[in-house]
Amino acid sequence: MTEAHRATLARAGAKLAIASLTVFGAVVATAGQAAADPVVPDPAPAPSDPALAAPPPPAPMGPPQVPEIANPVYGSGQYGSGPIGTLRDLWHQAHDPYGFQGGGATPEGFVAPPPGAGAPPPLPPGYVSMNAPGSETPAAAPEPGAAPAGPPLPAGYYPLDGPPPPGYEYNTPGQPPAAPAPPAVPTP
C-alpha cells in the first residue's frame, strides 16, 4: 500500500466516524425528547347533541386589539415626548433636582411639618436645608491668618500645614531610608 492510499483510507475512516457520531447524537437527542414527552390521553367522546358539538365562533381577523391607555402622554414628562421635551425635562431637573422653585408648595417626597411644630432649629454654618428653608445660618468669615476650623485630628495624625511629625527630618518623603552605618572594626 502506498502512503497516498493509506492517507485516503484514513480520511475516509475519519469521515465515517464523524458521520456515525452525528447519527448516534441525533438518535440519542430524539430518544431523550421522546422520553420527556408526557402521555396524552385520548380525547373525550363528542356529545351526541349537535347543539353542544357546535364549533366555537371564529376569532376576529387581524392582530388582537390593544386597549387604549387612559393618559396617552403618561411618562412623557412635563414638556411632552420627543428629544426636545426630554432635554427640557432633564435641564429643569438638573437645575432644581428637589423641586424647590416650583410654586412654593412642599416638594414631592417631603413631608410638611405638623401644625404647631414651630420654627426648625438653625443649621450649622454652610449647610442648606432641604425641607425647612430659612433655617440656614450664614457662614462666618474666617479671621485673617487663622487656621481653617475643623475637628481635631485623631492621635497619630499631623496637619499638612503644621510642623512635621517627630523623626520626619530623617526620612524625607520620596527617598529611601538612609543605610545604617557600618560597624566599627577593632584595631589589633
Residue pairs with C-beta under 8 A, 6 or more apart in sequence:
46 53
47 53
73 80
73 81
76 85
77 85
77 86
77 88
77 89
78 88
78 89
78 92
79 85
79 88
79 89
96 102
98 107
98 110
98 130
99 107
99 108
100 107
100 133
106 112
106 131
107 131
110 130
110 131
111 131
113 120
113 132
119 134
119 135
120 129
120 132
120 134
120 135
121 135
122 135
122 136
122 137
123 129
123 135
123 136
123 137
124 137
125 137
125 138
125 139
125 140
126 139
127 136
127 137
128 136
129 135
129 136
142 148
142 149
147 159
147 161
153 159
158 164
158 165
170 178
171 177
171 178
